[in-house]
């Protein structure tokens, strides 16, 4: 499992609200490694309003 700190690192500066696709693209543009992108892909589709909401979603998807 990828740590929440590691995921957060690649979402720093992201403007919310953001869709799952926007979040993944932002992380990719910030050179997130494949393991981070893989966990982001597991999130449910929808809008996210904060980094905390993304991390909460990831913990539920794990």
C-alpha positions as CSV (number, residue, x, y, z in Angstrom):
1,X,0.0,0.0,0.0
2,X,1.2,3.5,-0.9
3,X,1.4,5.9,2.1
4,X,-1.0,8.8,2.3
5,X,2.0,11.1,2.6
6,X,3.4,9.8,-0.7
7,X,0.1,10.4,-2.5
8,X,-0.3,13.8,-0.9
9,X,3.1,14.8,-2.2
10,X,2.0,14.5,-5.8
11,X,-1.3,16.4,-5.2
12,X,0.3,19.4,-3.6
13,X,-1.1,22.6,-5.3
14,X,-4.0,20.9,-6.9
15,X,-7.1,23.2,-7.1
16,X,-10.3,21.6,-5.8
17,X,-12.9,20.6,-6.6
18,X,-11.4,18.1,-9.0
19,X,-12.6,15.0,-10.8
20,X,-10.9,11.6,-10.5
21,X,-9.5,12.2,-14.0
22,X,-8.2,15.6,-13.1
23,X,-6.6,14.2,-10.0
24,X,-4.8,11.4,-11.9
25,X,-3.7,13.8,-14.6
26,X,-2.3,16.3,-12.1
27,X,-0.4,13.5,-10.3
28,X,1.0,12.3,-13.6
29,X,2.0,15.8,-14.6
30,X,3.9,16.0,-11.3
31,X,5.8,12.8,-12.1
32,X,4.0,10.6,-9.7
33,X,5.4,7.0,-9.8
34,X,3.2,4.2,-11.2
35,X,2.3,2.9,-7.7
36,X,0.7,6.2,-6.8
37,X,-1.2,6.4,-10.2
38,X,-2.4,2.8,-9.6
39,X,-4.0,3.6,-6.3
40,X,-5.6,6.8,-7.7
41,X,-7.1,4.7,-10.5
42,X,-8.9,2.7,-7.8
43,X,-10.9,5.7,-6.5
44,X,-14.5,5.9,-7.3
45,X,-15.5,8.3,-10.1
46,X,-16.8,11.7,-8.8
47,X,-15.8,15.1,-7.6
48,X,-13.4,15.5,-4.7
49,X,-13.3,18.7,-2.7
50,X,-10.0,18.3,-0.8
51,X,-6.8,16.2,-0.5
52,X,-8.3,14.7,2.6
53,X,-11.4,13.5,0.6
54,X,-9.0,11.9,-1.9
55,X,-7.1,10.1,0.9
56,X,-10.3,9.0,2.6
57,X,-11.5,7.5,-0.7
58,X,-8.2,5.7,-1.2
59,X,-8.4,4.2,2.3
60,X,-12.0,2.9,1.5
61,X,-10.9,1.5,-1.9
62,X,-7.9,-0.4,-0.4
